[in-house]
Amino acid sequence: NTSGRGIAQESRTPATVTVIEPFRGRGSMTTPPEFQANCQMEVRGQSSTSFPKLAYNMELNDPNGNDLEHGLVGLPAESDWVLYNPYSDKPFLQNFLAYELHEQMGHYSPRRKFVEVFVDTTGGSLEYPGDYQGIYILVEKIKVDGNRVDIARLSTAQNTEPEVSGGYIIKKDKDSPGDYNFTTQGGSGFTAQALKLHEPKPREATTAQKNWIRNYVVQFEKALYASTWLTATGTNHYSYYIDADSFVDNHWMVEFAKQIDGYRLSNYMSKDRNGKLKMEPIWDWNLSFGNADYLGGWLTTGWYYTQLDENAHIWLRRLICGTASPGGSSGDPDFNQKIIDRWSVLRTNRFAPSVLLPRIDELAASLDEAQVRDFQKWPRLG
């Protein structure tokens, strides 16, 4: 409830949030709230802001306007949340299922719960269907926290090693207001990468910290693109800088789901203090599992990465193919064996049809009643 104020993008609106837990599978407006608090809301997203069903960032606040860390619908306590708006992804399942699979593969994935949302911006009584907004996924915002991306938190006083070595979250993504951008060097026919610092927040990170993480990535690329990259050892080998297994799992999450934003957009990477760069957590899987009519997104066969150039297929093109061409066969045999070995495990458990199809049915059944209300509010089938 925003007490008569609209919700804008890049501008926070004071509001109140009320959470009603379901009882025996159903929520009711007559049920006492599980939680109520002040909050600040803003519209989130880029292309999705053109949808009539909007996504929101939500920050919980105490009575003094400070961050309020509190758990919602059984998720661990934090102040920052996302209300994701399944709209073009009509089964509602793409993000939810991808996060669940990546979590089961042994990685942190944003925790999530399906919720039905009402937004009142008129200041009047809550009404259905007028204030009803449909099915959303309440999801953890990607940030450094013991219950989220569990890496060391950098302070502005930590500007020398070993403290300055972490933790960082960087990403390859579209431009947004307030970004801190940095560019790598590339090499061996591979172009430089344009990357962004996600945490520490750009306005809080020191110059020494920004320089350190860029230099780390540049050193990794020097090893990756060296002429002796396959025979190098120690600090001269690319594996000194990255967690290769996390790159393998990211490859499989993108390719298995045919995620056509994969590698090139919303690609988050994290680095703990004294640790290696990991290609995780994943984010924004709404254009996966067949939900795209370009880059071969509708095809259940064939690789997605072959539709991309080497820059979009960040670093994996070198590891898999060796050259900038998607047909190259001079990649790292050890890395490609990791891909093969990982698939031989995943296909017997997490990605096995006997496991996955019943889970999809279970998730769909949980939305059986709610999806009728959502499509009545936002008619878009067909």
C-alpha positions as CSV (number, residue, x, y, z in Angstrom):
1,N,0.0,0.0,0.0
2,T,1.6,3.3,-1.2
3,S,-1.1,5.6,0.4
4,G,-2.1,7.1,-2.9
5,R,1.4,7.4,-4.4
6,G,2.4,5.6,-7.7
7,I,5.6,3.5,-7.9
8,A,8.3,4.7,-10.3
9,Q,11.6,3.3,-11.6
10,E,14.9,4.4,-10.1
11,S,12.9,6.3,-7.4
12,R,11.8,4.8,-4.2
13,T,8.3,5.2,-3.0
14,P,7.4,4.8,0.8
15,A,4.9,2.0,1.3
16,T,3.7,-0.6,3.7
17,V,3.9,-4.3,3.1
18,T,1.5,-6.9,4.6
19,V,2.3,-10.7,4.3
20,I,-0.4,-13.2,4.7
21,E,0.6,-16.8,4.9
22,P,-1.7,-19.5,3.4
23,F,-3.6,-21.8,5.7
24,R,-4.1,-25.3,4.3
25,G,-2.9,-24.2,0.9
26,R,-4.9,-21.0,0.6
27,G,-4.5,-17.4,1.7
28,S,-7.4,-15.2,2.8
29,M,-7.8,-11.5,3.4
30,T,-9.5,-12.4,6.7
31,T,-6.4,-14.3,7.9
32,P,-4.3,-12.3,10.4
33,P,-1.1,-11.0,8.8
34,E,2.1,-12.9,9.4
35,F,4.1,-9.7,9.0
36,Q,3.6,-6.0,8.4
37,A,6.2,-3.3,8.1
38,N,7.2,-0.1,6.3
39,C,9.1,-0.5,3.1
40,Q,10.3,1.3,0.0
41,M,9.2,0.2,-3.5
42,E,10.5,0.9,-7.0
43,V,9.9,-0.6,-10.4
44,R,12.7,-2.8,-11.5
45,G,13.9,-4.1,-14.9
46,Q,14.6,-2.9,-18.3
47,S,12.8,-4.6,-21.2
48,S,10.2,-5.9,-18.6
49,T,9.1,-2.4,-17.7
50,S,7.1,-2.4,-21.0
51,F,4.9,-5.2,-19.5
52,P,1.6,-4.1,-17.9
53,K,2.6,-6.5,-15.0
54,L,5.6,-4.8,-13.4
55,A,8.4,-6.1,-11.3
56,Y,9.5,-4.4,-8.1
57,N,12.4,-4.0,-5.7
58,M,11.3,-3.9,-2.1
59,E,13.4,-2.7,0.9
60,L,12.0,-3.4,4.4
61,N,12.4,-0.4,6.8
62,D,12.0,0.0,10.6
63,P,10.0,2.9,12.0
64,N,13.0,5.2,11.7
65,G,13.5,4.4,8.0
66,N,16.6,2.2,8.5
67,D,17.0,-1.2,6.9
68,L,14.9,-3.9,8.6
69,E,16.2,-7.4,8.2
70,H,13.3,-9.8,8.4
71,G,12.4,-13.2,6.9
72,L,9.5,-13.4,4.6
73,V,7.3,-16.5,3.9
74,G,10.0,-18.8,5.4
75,L,13.0,-17.2,3.7
76,P,16.0,-16.1,5.8
77,A,16.0,-12.5,7.2
78,E,17.2,-9.7,5.0
79,S,16.0,-6.2,4.0
80,D,16.3,-6.3,0.2
81,W,13.8,-8.3,-1.9
82,V,12.6,-8.6,-5.5
83,L,9.1,-9.3,-6.6
84,Y,9.7,-10.8,-10.0
85,N,6.8,-10.6,-12.5
86,P,6.3,-13.7,-14.7
87,Y,4.6,-12.3,-17.8
88,S,6.2,-13.4,-21.1
89,D,7.2,-16.7,-19.3
90,K,3.7,-18.0,-19.2
91,P,4.3,-21.2,-17.3
92,F,5.7,-19.0,-14.4
93,L,8.4,-21.7,-13.9
94,Q,11.5,-20.7,-15.8
95,N,13.3,-18.7,-13.1
96,F,12.0,-20.8,-10.3
97,L,13.1,-24.1,-11.8
98,A,16.5,-22.8,-13.0
99,Y,17.3,-21.5,-9.5
100,E,16.2,-24.7,-7.9
101,L,18.3,-26.8,-10.3
102,H,21.5,-24.7,-9.8
103,E,21.0,-24.9,-6.1
104,Q,20.7,-28.6,-6.2
105,M,24.0,-28.7,-8.2
106,G,25.7,-27.3,-5.1
107,H,25.6,-23.5,-5.6
108,Y,23.9,-20.6,-3.9
109,S,20.8,-19.6,-5.8
110,P,18.4,-16.9,-4.8
111,R,15.8,-18.5,-2.6
112,R,12.3,-18.0,-3.9
113,K,8.6,-18.5,-3.1
114,F,5.5,-18.1,-5.3
115,V,3.2,-15.4,-4.0
116,E,0.1,-13.6,-5.2
117,V,0.4,-9.8,-5.0
118,F,-1.9,-6.9,-4.5
119,V,-0.7,-3.4,-5.0
120,D,-2.8,-0.5,-3.8
121,T,-1.7,2.9,-5.1
122,T,-5.0,4.8,-4.7
123,G,-5.1,5.0,-0.9
124,G,-8.5,3.3,-0.8
125,S,-9.5,-0.1,0.4
126,L,-7.9,-3.2,-1.1
127,E,-10.0,-4.5,-4.0
128,Y,-10.1,-7.5,-6.2
129,P,-9.6,-7.6,-9.2
130,G,-8.6,-3.9,-9.3
131,D,-5.5,-4.1,-7.0
132,Y,-4.7,-7.7,-7.8
133,Q,-1.4,-8.0,-9.7
134,G,-1.2,-11.8,-10.1
135,I,1.5,-14.4,-9.5
136,Y,4.9,-13.2,-8.6
137,I,8.1,-14.8,-7.3
138,L,9.4,-13.3,-4.1
139,V,13.2,-13.8,-4.6
140,E,16.3,-12.9,-2.8
141,K,18.2,-9.9,-4.3
142,I,21.8,-10.8,-5.1
143,K,24.1,-9.3,-2.5
144,V,26.9,-10.2,-0.1
145,D,25.3,-11.7,3.0
146,G,25.7,-14.7,5.2
147,N,22.4,-16.0,3.9
148,R,23.0,-15.0,0.3
149,V,26.3,-14.7,-1.5
150,D,28.3,-15.8,1.5
151,I,31.7,-14.2,0.9
152,A,33.7,-11.7,2.9
153,R,32.3,-8.1,3.0
154,L,34.8,-5.4,2.1
155,S,35.0,-2.2,4.1
156,T,36.5,1.0,2.7
157,A,39.5,0.5,5.0
158,Q,40.5,-2.8,3.4
159,N,42.7,-1.7,0.5
160,T,45.8,-4.0,0.8
161,E,46.2,-7.8,0.5
162,P,45.0,-10.1,1.7
163,E,41.8,-8.2,2.7
164,V,41.4,-6.4,-0.6
165,S,41.2,-9.8,-2.4
166,G,37.6,-10.1,-1.6
167,G,34.7,-10.3,-1.6
168,Y,33.5,-9.1,-4.9
169,I,30.6,-9.6,-7.2
170,I,31.0,-8.6,-10.8
171,K,28.8,-9.1,-13.8
172,K,28.4,-8.9,-17.6
173,D,25.2,-7.1,-18.2
174,K,23.3,-4.2,-19.8
175,D,24.0,-0.7,-18.6
176,S,22.1,0.7,-15.6
177,P,22.2,4.0,-13.8
178,G,25.1,4.2,-11.2
179,D,27.2,1.4,-12.9
180,Y,30.9,1.2,-12.4
181,N,32.3,-0.2,-15.7
182,F,35.7,-1.6,-16.3
183,T,37.3,-3.2,-19.4
184,T,39.7,-6.1,-19.6
185,Q,42.4,-6.5,-22.3
186,G,41.5,-9.7,-24.2
187,G,44.1,-11.4,-26.4
188,S,44.8,-14.1,-28.9
189,G,42.0,-13.0,-31.1
190,F,39.5,-12.6,-28.2
191,T,38.1,-9.1,-27.6
192,A,38.2,-7.3,-24.3
193,Q,35.3,-7.8,-21.9
194,A,33.2,-4.9,-20.6
195,L,32.2,-5.8,-17.0
196,K,30.5,-4.1,-14.1
197,L,31.1,-4.0,-10.3
198,H,28.1,-5.1,-8.4
199,E,29.5,-5.4,-4.9
200,P,31.0,-3.5,-3.1
201,K,28.4,-1.0,-4.4
202,P,30.2,1.3,-6.9
203,R,29.5,4.4,-4.8
204,E,31.1,2.7,-1.8
205,A,34.1,0.8,-3.4
206,T,37.5,2.5,-3.1
207,T,39.8,3.1,-6.0
208,A,42.2,0.5,-4.7
209,Q,39.4,-2.1,-4.6
210,K,38.2,-1.2,-8.2
211,N,41.7,-1.5,-9.4
212,W,42.4,-4.7,-7.6
213,I,39.5,-6.7,-9.1
214,R,40.1,-5.4,-12.6
215,N,43.8,-6.4,-12.3
216,Y,42.8,-9.8,-11.1
217,V,40.6,-10.4,-14.1
218,V,43.3,-9.0,-16.4
219,Q,45.8,-11.5,-14.9
220,F,43.3,-14.3,-15.5
221,E,42.9,-13.3,-19.1
222,K,46.7,-13.1,-19.6
223,A,46.9,-16.7,-18.4
224,L,43.9,-17.8,-20.5
225,Y,45.0,-16.2,-23.7
226,A,48.8,-17.0,-23.4
227,S,50.3,-19.1,-26.2
228,T,51.3,-21.6,-23.5
229,W,48.0,-21.7,-21.8
230,L,47.6,-25.5,-22.0
231,T,51.0,-26.3,-20.6
232,A,51.4,-23.5,-18.1
233,T,51.6,-24.2,-14.3
234,G,51.0,-22.3,-11.1
235,T,50.1,-18.7,-11.4
236,N,50.6,-18.9,-15.2
237,H,47.7,-21.3,-15.6
238,Y,44.1,-20.0,-15.9
239,S,42.8,-22.4,-13.2
240,Y,44.8,-20.4,-10.6
241,Y,42.3,-17.6,-11.0
242,I,38.9,-19.3,-11.6
243,D,36.9,-22.1,-10.1
244,A,36.6,-24.2,-13.3
245,D,33.9,-26.4,-11.9
246,S,31.6,-23.4,-11.5
247,F,32.2,-22.4,-15.1
248,V,31.3,-26.0,-16.1
249,D,28.0,-25.8,-14.2
250,N,27.2,-22.4,-15.6
251,H,27.7,-23.9,-19.1
252,W,25.3,-26.7,-18.3
253,M,22.6,-24.5,-16.7
254,V,22.7,-22.2,-19.8
255,E,22.7,-25.0,-22.4
256,F,20.3,-27.4,-20.7
257,A,17.7,-24.6,-20.3
258,K,18.6,-23.0,-23.6
259,Q,18.9,-19.7,-21.7
260,I,19.2,-17.2,-24.6
261,D,20.4,-14.4,-22.2
262,G,23.0,-16.8,-21.0
263,Y,26.7,-15.8,-20.7
264,R,26.1,-12.4,-22.1
265,L,23.5,-10.7,-19.8
266,S,22.8,-10.8,-16.1
267,N,25.9,-13.0,-15.8
268,Y,27.0,-12.6,-12.2
269,M,30.4,-13.8,-10.9
270,S,31.6,-13.8,-7.3
271,K,35.1,-13.9,-5.7
272,D,35.7,-14.5,-2.0
273,R,38.7,-13.3,-0.1
274,N,41.7,-15.4,-1.0
275,G,39.4,-17.4,-3.3
276,K,38.9,-17.9,-7.0
277,L,36.4,-16.3,-9.3
278,K,33.2,-18.3,-9.6
279,M,30.6,-18.0,-12.3
280,E,27.7,-17.8,-10.0
281,P,25.0,-17.1,-8.8
282,I,22.7,-17.3,-11.8
283,W,20.0,-14.7,-12.4
284,D,17.2,-13.9,-14.9
285,W,16.3,-17.1,-16.5
286,N,12.9,-16.0,-17.9
287,L,13.9,-16.4,-21.5
288,S,14.9,-20.1,-21.1
289,F,13.2,-23.5,-21.5
290,G,11.9,-22.6,-25.0
291,N,10.6,-19.1,-24.2
292,A,12.4,-17.3,-27.0
293,D,11.9,-17.0,-30.8
294,Y,15.5,-16.0,-31.6
295,L,19.0,-17.5,-31.2
296,G,17.5,-20.9,-31.5
297,G,15.7,-20.5,-28.2
298,W,12.8,-22.7,-29.3
299,L,14.9,-25.6,-30.4
300,T,15.4,-28.6,-28.1
301,T,18.5,-29.7,-30.0
302,G,21.8,-28.0,-30.7
303,W,24.1,-25.8,-28.7
304,Y,23.1,-22.2,-27.8
305,Y,26.6,-20.9,-27.6
306,T,27.3,-21.5,-31.3
307,Q,24.7,-18.8,-32.0
308,L,26.9,-16.2,-30.2
309,D,30.2,-14.4,-30.9
310,E,33.2,-15.0,-28.8
311,N,32.6,-11.9,-26.6
312,A,29.1,-12.9,-25.7
313,H,30.3,-16.4,-24.9
314,I,32.6,-14.9,-22.2
315,W,35.8,-16.9,-21.6
316,L,34.1,-20.2,-22.2
317,R,34.8,-19.9,-25.9
318,R,38.5,-20.1,-25.2
319,L,38.1,-23.0,-22.7
320,I,35.8,-25.0,-25.0
321,C,36.9,-24.2,-28.5
322,G,40.3,-22.7,-28.1
323,T,39.7,-20.1,-30.8
324,A,37.1,-17.3,-31.3
325,S,35.3,-19.6,-33.8
326,P,32.4,-21.7,-32.2
327,G,33.7,-24.6,-34.3
328,G,37.2,-24.6,-32.9
329,S,38.5,-27.9,-31.5
330,S,41.6,-26.6,-29.7
331,G,40.1,-25.9,-26.3
332,D,41.4,-27.3,-23.1
333,P,41.0,-31.1,-23.1
334,D,40.8,-31.1,-19.3
335,F,38.1,-28.5,-19.2
336,N,36.1,-30.3,-21.9
337,Q,36.4,-33.6,-20.0
338,K,35.0,-31.8,-17.0
339,I,32.0,-30.8,-19.1
340,I,31.6,-34.5,-20.2
341,D,32.0,-35.9,-16.8
342,R,29.6,-33.4,-15.2
343,W,26.9,-34.3,-17.8
344,S,27.3,-38.0,-17.1
345,V,26.4,-37.3,-13.5
346,L,23.7,-34.6,-14.0
347,R,21.8,-36.8,-16.6
348,T,21.4,-39.5,-14.0
349,N,20.0,-37.2,-11.2
350,R,19.1,-33.5,-11.3
351,F,18.5,-33.3,-15.1
352,A,17.0,-36.8,-15.4
353,P,13.5,-36.8,-16.9
354,S,12.4,-39.2,-14.2
355,V,13.3,-36.5,-11.6
356,L,12.6,-33.3,-13.5
357,L,9.2,-34.0,-15.1
358,P,7.4,-34.9,-11.9
359,R,8.9,-31.8,-10.2
360,I,7.6,-29.6,-13.1
361,D,4.1,-31.2,-12.6
362,E,4.3,-30.6,-8.9
363,L,5.2,-26.9,-9.3
364,A,2.5,-26.5,-12.0
365,A,-0.1,-28.1,-9.7
366,S,0.7,-25.6,-6.9
367,L,-0.2,-22.8,-9.2
368,D,-3.3,-24.4,-10.7
369,E,-5.8,-22.1,-9.0
370,A,-3.6,-18.9,-9.0
371,Q,-2.8,-19.1,-12.7
372,V,-6.5,-18.7,-13.6
373,R,-6.6,-15.4,-11.7
374,D,-3.3,-14.2,-13.2
375,F,-4.5,-14.8,-16.8
376,Q,-7.8,-13.2,-16.1
377,K,-5.9,-10.1,-14.9
378,W,-3.4,-10.1,-17.7
379,P,-4.8,-11.9,-20.7
380,R,-1.9,-13.0,-22.9
381,L,-2.3,-16.6,-23.8
382,G,-2.1,-17.3,-27.6
